[in-house]
Amino acid sequence: MFDTSNFTRTTETETDYRQRAMNLLERYTRETGKDWDLHPHALLQWLHGFRDGVSPAYWRRTRAALGWYLDELGQAELSGSVRAVGTQGCSKAQHTSAHKKKSVTDEELGALTKYLLSPGASEINVATYYFFVACLITGMRPVEWSRCQVEIITDPKTQTVDEIIIVIQNAKATNGRAHGETRTLRFTSSRLTPQEIQALINHWRYTERKVADGSFPLFQRDAGKKMQYAARKLWPRKKRRITLYSTRHQSMANGKASGLPRAVIAAMHGHATDRTCGDHYGRKQFGKAGRVYAEVSEEEVARVRVVAKDWTPPDRTRINPGNKTNS
């Protein structure tokens, strides 16, 4: 159906790693007045101090980037020493997932819709709204919209949309955290309202243009900032506020509330094992039964490694679950 040969697996990650590592080494030289390659032990000592001022998640990203960059430069020994610097001593997270809400209520969605689509709404407001709704329906990582292919199938007689099929390059595939290079999600008109179908199509068409002209990273950044601004305006007293990524948590919570086996939820969201969705994403108590919009094949489910202790074999009749429920 699709040609997936043009999916790139590591280019974006490597570019990010290279820039992150170069910025860090430049900062080291600026603060110490030393060349890192001439003073590797001083660099390691400095990195310990740097680590103590950042969160564990930030240090892990930085460590991976710097280790990769040093390997590229033939500094294998120094790379190994950098990778050995653990997260002990890291500071408590302050600005990342610690303040991100991991669910989306109907009231929050309604308030956000009213705010972003108010009369005279700007282009980025409207685009952010469709971005948010599309992620809520699909459970996709926001960045995955830049690396997917979409087919819209219409009824030849009525010209209405029958199906939307999305082939997604899994964002975590290159480090073993996905169940394969790609995953395929199928959405039918029997599970989505016309408004939800149109939201998906509108977001995809806008995203397609942004990917084509190379501005998708800028669009994703601006949409993220718009979400932050909207959340502060709407819920100024809340410590945790919804973000684009909150939709992914909500999608998995909906799967749990709908009684889907973990392996099915993992396949829908591109996880390598059935433990990830159970331990790190979307609590069942925040889920909405019946609001699972995607269908995923048994072959996709079979690629998920079963490791969760409370896992039970998938009920094949529930891989394409539930009745349509408006969101």
C-alpha positions as CSV (number, residue, x, y, z in Angstrom):
1,M,0.0,0.0,0.0
2,F,2.7,2.5,1.0
3,D,6.4,2.8,0.1
4,T,8.1,3.0,3.4
5,S,11.6,2.9,2.0
6,N,11.9,6.6,2.3
7,F,11.6,6.6,6.1
8,T,14.8,7.9,7.6
9,R,15.7,6.3,10.9
10,T,18.4,8.3,12.6
11,T,19.2,11.5,10.7
12,E,17.1,13.8,12.9
13,T,18.4,12.1,16.1
14,E,22.0,12.3,15.0
15,T,21.6,16.0,14.1
16,D,20.1,16.7,17.5
17,Y,22.9,14.7,19.2
18,R,25.6,16.5,17.3
19,Q,24.3,19.9,18.1
20,R,23.6,19.1,21.8
21,A,27.1,17.7,22.3
22,M,28.8,20.6,20.5
23,N,26.9,23.1,22.6
24,L,27.9,21.3,25.8
25,L,31.6,21.1,24.9
26,E,31.6,24.8,23.9
27,R,30.1,25.6,27.3
28,Y,32.8,23.5,29.0
29,T,35.5,25.4,27.1
30,R,33.9,28.8,27.8
31,E,33.5,28.1,31.6
32,T,36.9,26.4,32.2
33,G,39.2,27.9,29.5
34,K,40.4,24.4,28.6
35,D,40.2,22.2,25.5
36,W,38.2,19.1,26.3
37,D,40.4,16.9,24.1
38,L,43.5,18.0,25.9
39,H,42.0,17.7,29.4
40,P,39.6,14.7,29.3
41,H,39.8,14.2,33.1
42,A,38.8,17.8,33.7
43,L,35.9,17.4,31.3
44,L,34.7,14.4,33.3
45,Q,35.0,16.3,36.6
46,W,33.0,19.2,35.1
47,L,30.3,16.9,33.8
48,H,29.7,15.6,37.3
49,G,29.0,19.1,38.4
50,F,26.8,19.7,35.4
51,R,24.9,16.6,36.0
52,D,24.1,17.6,39.6
53,G,22.3,20.6,38.3
54,V,19.9,18.9,35.9
55,S,17.1,16.3,36.1
56,P,17.8,12.6,35.5
57,A,15.9,12.7,32.2
58,Y,17.9,15.6,30.9
59,W,21.2,14.1,31.9
60,R,20.3,10.8,30.2
61,R,19.6,12.7,26.9
62,T,22.8,14.7,27.3
63,R,24.9,11.7,28.1
64,A,23.6,9.8,25.1
65,A,24.3,12.7,22.8
66,L,27.8,13.3,24.1
67,G,28.7,9.6,24.1
68,W,27.5,9.3,20.5
69,Y,29.4,12.4,19.4
70,L,32.7,11.3,21.0
71,D,32.3,7.9,19.3
72,E,32.0,9.7,16.0
73,L,35.3,11.5,16.8
74,G,37.1,8.3,17.6
75,Q,37.2,9.0,21.3
76,A,35.9,5.6,22.4
77,E,37.6,5.6,25.8
78,L,36.3,9.0,26.8
79,S,32.9,8.1,25.5
80,G,32.8,5.1,27.7
81,S,33.8,7.2,30.7
82,V,31.0,9.7,29.9
83,R,28.4,6.9,29.6
84,A,29.5,5.6,33.0
85,V,28.4,8.8,34.7
86,G,25.1,7.8,36.3
87,T,22.1,9.8,37.4
88,Q,23.0,9.7,41.1
89,G,23.1,13.3,42.2
90,C,20.8,14.7,39.6
91,S,18.4,17.4,40.8
92,K,14.7,16.9,41.0
93,A,12.9,17.6,37.7
94,Q,11.6,21.1,37.5
95,H,10.5,22.0,34.0
96,T,9.7,18.9,32.0
97,S,7.3,16.0,32.7
98,A,7.0,17.0,36.4
99,H,4.6,19.8,35.3
100,K,2.8,18.1,32.5
101,K,-0.6,16.7,33.0
102,K,-1.1,13.1,31.9
103,S,-4.8,13.1,31.2
104,V,-7.3,15.3,29.4
105,T,-10.8,15.7,30.7
106,D,-13.9,16.6,28.6
107,E,-14.1,19.9,30.4
108,E,-10.5,20.7,29.6
109,L,-11.0,19.8,25.9
110,G,-14.1,22.0,25.8
111,A,-12.4,24.9,27.4
112,L,-9.4,24.5,25.1
113,T,-11.6,24.3,22.0
114,K,-13.5,27.5,23.0
115,Y,-10.2,29.3,23.6
116,L,-8.3,28.2,20.4
117,L,-11.3,28.6,18.1
118,S,-12.7,31.8,19.4
119,P,-13.8,34.4,16.8
120,G,-10.9,35.8,14.9
121,A,-8.6,32.9,15.9
122,S,-5.1,33.1,14.4
123,E,-3.7,30.4,12.0
124,I,-1.5,28.9,14.8
125,N,-4.5,28.8,17.2
126,V,-6.5,26.8,14.7
127,A,-3.6,24.6,13.7
128,T,-2.8,23.9,17.4
129,Y,-6.4,22.8,18.0
130,Y,-6.3,20.3,15.1
131,F,-2.9,19.1,16.2
132,F,-4.2,18.5,19.7
133,V,-7.4,16.7,18.5
134,A,-5.5,14.6,16.0
135,C,-3.1,13.4,18.7
136,L,-6.0,12.7,21.0
137,I,-7.6,10.5,18.4
138,T,-4.5,8.6,17.3
139,G,-2.3,8.5,20.4
140,M,0.6,9.5,18.2
141,R,3.7,11.3,19.5
142,P,3.6,14.8,18.2
143,V,6.9,14.4,16.3
144,E,5.6,11.3,14.6
145,W,3.3,13.4,12.4
146,S,6.5,14.5,10.5
147,R,7.3,10.9,9.7
148,C,4.1,9.2,8.7
149,Q,2.1,8.5,5.5
150,V,-1.6,8.9,5.3
151,E,-4.2,7.4,2.9
152,I,-7.7,8.7,2.9
153,I,-10.2,6.3,1.4
154,T,-13.5,7.7,0.2
155,D,-16.8,6.0,-0.9
156,P,-16.9,6.4,-4.8
157,K,-20.6,7.0,-4.7
158,T,-21.0,9.5,-1.9
159,Q,-17.4,10.8,-1.8
160,T,-17.5,10.7,1.9
161,V,-14.5,9.3,3.9
162,D,-14.7,5.6,4.7
163,E,-11.3,5.1,6.2
164,I,-8.1,6.8,7.1
165,I,-5.0,4.7,7.3
166,I,-1.8,6.0,8.9
167,V,1.6,4.3,8.6
168,I,3.8,5.8,11.2
169,Q,7.6,5.6,11.6
170,N,8.0,4.7,15.3
171,A,9.9,7.5,17.0
172,K,11.7,5.1,19.4
173,A,12.5,2.4,16.8
174,T,16.3,3.0,16.6
175,N,17.0,2.4,20.3
176,G,14.9,-0.8,20.7
177,R,12.0,0.9,22.4
178,A,9.4,0.3,19.6
179,H,7.9,-3.0,18.4
180,G,9.1,-2.4,14.9
181,E,10.2,0.3,12.4
182,T,6.6,1.3,11.7
183,R,3.1,0.7,12.9
184,T,-0.2,1.0,10.9
185,L,-3.4,2.4,12.4
186,R,-6.7,2.2,10.7
187,F,-9.6,4.6,11.4
188,T,-13.1,3.9,10.0
189,S,-16.1,6.2,9.7
190,S,-18.1,3.9,12.0
191,R,-15.8,4.9,14.9
192,L,-15.4,8.6,14.2
193,T,-17.8,11.5,13.9
194,P,-17.6,13.6,10.7
195,Q,-16.1,16.4,12.9
196,E,-13.3,14.0,14.1
197,I,-12.6,12.8,10.6
198,Q,-12.4,16.4,9.4
199,A,-10.0,17.3,12.2
200,L,-7.7,14.4,11.3
201,I,-7.7,15.5,7.6
202,N,-7.2,19.2,8.4
203,H,-4.3,18.4,10.6
204,W,-2.7,16.1,8.1
205,R,-3.0,18.5,5.2
206,Y,-1.5,21.3,7.2
207,T,1.3,19.0,8.5
208,E,2.0,17.8,5.0
209,R,2.7,21.3,3.9
210,K,5.0,22.0,6.8
211,V,7.0,18.8,6.3
212,A,7.3,19.6,2.6
213,D,8.8,23.1,3.2
214,G,10.9,21.9,6.1
215,S,9.1,24.0,8.8
216,F,7.4,21.2,10.8
217,P,9.9,21.5,13.7
218,L,9.0,25.2,13.9
219,F,5.3,24.4,13.7
220,Q,5.6,21.8,16.5
221,R,7.5,24.2,18.7
222,D,5.0,27.0,18.1
223,A,2.0,24.7,18.8
224,G,3.7,23.6,22.0
225,K,4.2,27.2,23.1
226,K,0.6,28.0,22.2
227,M,-0.6,25.1,24.4
228,Q,1.5,26.4,27.2
229,Y,0.1,29.9,26.8
230,A,-3.5,28.6,26.6
231,A,-3.1,26.4,29.6
232,R,-1.7,29.2,31.8
233,K,-4.6,31.4,30.7
234,L,-7.3,28.8,31.3
235,W,-5.9,27.2,34.4
236,P,-3.5,29.6,36.1
237,R,-3.7,27.9,39.5
238,K,-3.0,24.4,38.3
239,K,0.4,22.9,38.9
240,R,0.1,20.4,36.1
241,R,-1.3,21.6,32.8
242,I,-2.2,19.8,29.6
243,T,0.2,19.7,26.7
244,L,0.2,18.1,23.3
245,Y,1.8,15.0,24.9
246,S,-1.0,14.7,27.4
247,T,-3.1,13.3,24.6
248,R,-0.9,10.2,24.3
249,H,-1.4,9.4,27.9
250,Q,-5.1,9.9,27.6
251,S,-5.2,7.6,24.6
252,M,-3.6,4.8,26.5
253,A,-5.8,5.4,29.5
254,N,-8.8,5.1,27.2
255,G,-7.5,1.7,26.0
256,K,-7.1,0.5,29.6
257,A,-10.6,1.7,30.5
258,S,-12.0,-0.1,27.4
259,G,-10.5,-3.4,28.6
260,L,-7.9,-3.8,25.9
261,P,-5.0,-6.2,26.6
262,R,-1.7,-4.4,27.2
263,A,-0.1,-5.9,24.1
264,V,-2.9,-4.3,22.0
265,I,-2.4,-0.9,23.6
266,A,1.4,-1.2,23.1
267,A,1.0,-2.1,19.4
268,M,-1.3,0.9,18.9
269,H,1.3,3.2,20.4
270,G,4.4,1.7,19.0
271,H,5.9,0.3,22.2
272,A,8.3,-2.7,22.2
273,T,6.9,-4.3,25.3
274,D,3.5,-4.5,27.0
275,R,5.1,-3.2,30.2
276,T,5.7,0.4,29.0
277,C,2.1,1.3,28.6
278,G,1.3,-0.2,31.9
279,D,4.0,1.3,34.0
280,H,4.6,4.7,32.5
281,Y,1.5,5.9,30.6
282,G,-2.1,6.7,31.2
283,R,-3.9,5.5,34.3
284,K,-7.0,3.5,33.9
285,Q,-8.9,5.7,36.3
286,F,-8.6,8.7,33.9
287,G,-9.6,6.7,30.9
288,K,-13.0,6.8,29.0
289,A,-14.4,3.4,28.0
290,G,-15.2,3.1,24.3
291,R,-13.0,6.0,23.2
292,V,-10.5,3.8,21.3
293,Y,-10.6,4.9,17.7
294,A,-7.8,3.0,16.0
295,E,-7.8,-0.6,14.8
296,V,-4.5,-2.5,14.7
297,S,-3.7,-5.9,13.1
298,E,-2.9,-9.1,15.0
299,E,0.4,-9.1,13.2
300,E,1.2,-5.8,14.9
301,V,0.2,-7.1,18.3
302,A,2.3,-10.2,17.8
303,R,5.5,-8.1,17.5
304,V,5.0,-6.7,21.0
305,R,7.2,-8.5,23.6
306,V,5.1,-9.8,26.5
307,V,6.8,-9.1,29.8
308,A,4.2,-7.7,32.2
309,K,3.4,-10.1,35.0
310,D,-0.3,-9.5,35.0
311,W,-0.6,-9.9,31.2
312,T,-3.2,-12.2,29.8
313,P,-3.4,-13.4,26.2
314,P,-5.1,-11.0,23.8
315,D,-8.8,-11.4,23.3
316,R,-8.8,-11.3,19.5
317,T,-12.4,-10.2,19.4
318,R,-11.4,-7.0,21.2
319,I,-8.5,-5.9,19.0
320,N,-11.0,-3.6,17.1
321,P,-13.0,-2.7,20.2
322,G,-16.1,-0.9,21.3
323,N,-18.8,1.3,19.9
324,K,-18.2,4.8,18.7
325,T,-18.3,7.4,21.4
326,N,-18.0,11.1,20.8
327,S,-15.0,12.9,22.3
